[in-house]
Structure formats: C-alpha cells, structure tokens
Amino acid sequence: QEYSGSGDRTQQRRGRSFIVFKLSVLVSSTFLFFVTTTLVAFTLKETQDRMLNFTFHLQQSVRQGSPIGHLVATHVIEN
C-alpha cells in the first residue's frame, strides 16, 4: 500500500507540474502577443505619420512649383 500511496503522490506532482507548465506557456504566449501587437501598432503609426508629413510637404512643393528632388532625397535618407 505504501507503494501505491507513493505513486499517487508522484502522479499528483506530475499533474501539478503539467498544469504549471501549461499556465506558464499561456502567460508567455499572452505576453508575446501583446508585445508583438504593440510593436506593430507603433511601427504602423510612425510610418503613417512620416508618410502624411511627406505628403504634406510634397503637396506644398508642387503648389509652389519648387523642385522636389531634395524633399524626396531627404525622405528616403531619413526613412
């Protein structure tokens, strides 16, 4: 009987260990999901802001009849 009781305790430990493992995988996956989505959102927002800024300056240059080569070169170098 002692052997059976010892086996039950081992089985319980394995069960708890498995649950802890599954929870750690879930927490890690959730963390990575939020970090990744935050970085993607930040990158897209920065890209959108830069493109809107470039479009605004390009529109001003075209309206004024200014050359746009410098503007395009600056945009390419900065981005």
C-alpha positions in Angstrom: 0.0 0.0 0.0 2.8 2.4 0.7 4.0 1.9 -2.9 0.5 2.8 -4.2 0.4 6.0 -2.0 3.8 7.0 -3.2 2.7 6.5 -6.7 -0.3 8.7 -6.1 1.8 11.5 -4.8 4.1 11.2 -7.7 1.2 11.3 -10.1 -0.2 14.4 -8.3 3.2 16.1 -8.6 3.3 15.4 -12.3 -0.2 16.7 -12.7 0.6 19.9 -10.8 3.8 20.3 -12.8 1.9 19.8 -16.0 -0.7 22.5 -15.0 2.1 24.9 -14.0 3.8 24.3 -17.4 0.6 24.9 -19.3 -0.1 28.1 -17.3 3.4 29.4 -18.0 3.0 28.7 -21.7 -0.3 30.6 -21.7 1.2 33.6 -19.8 4.3 33.6 -22.1 2.1 33.4 -25.2 -0.1 36.2 -24.0 2.9 38.4 -23.2 4.4 37.8 -26.6 1.1 38.5 -28.3 0.7 41.9 -26.6 4.4 42.9 -27.1 4.2 42.0 -30.8 0.9 43.8 -31.4 2.2 46.9 -29.6 5.4 47.0 -31.7 3.4 46.5 -34.9 1.0 49.3 -33.9 3.8 51.6 -33.1 5.6 50.9 -36.4 2.5 51.4 -38.4 1.7 54.7 -36.6 5.2 56.0 -37.2 5.1 55.0 -40.8 1.7 56.7 -41.3 2.9 59.9 -39.6 6.0 60.1 -41.8 4.0 59.5 -44.9 1.5 62.1 -44.0 4.3 64.6 -43.3 6.0 63.8 -46.6 2.7 64.1 -48.5 2.0 67.5 -46.9 5.5 68.8 -47.8 5.3 67.3 -51.3 1.9 69.0 -51.9 3.3 72.3 -50.8 6.3 72.0 -53.1 4.2 71.1 -56.0 1.8 74.0 -55.4 4.8 76.4 -55.1 6.5 74.9 -58.2 9.6 74.1 -56.1 11.9 71.2 -57.1 11.0 68.1 -55.2 14.3 66.2 -55.6 15.7 67.5 -52.3 12.4 66.6 -50.5 12.4 63.1 -51.9 16.1 62.5 -51.1 15.6 63.7 -47.6 12.6 61.4 -47.1 14.5 58.4 -48.4 17.6 59.1 -46.3 15.6 59.6 -43.1 13.4 56.6 -43.6 
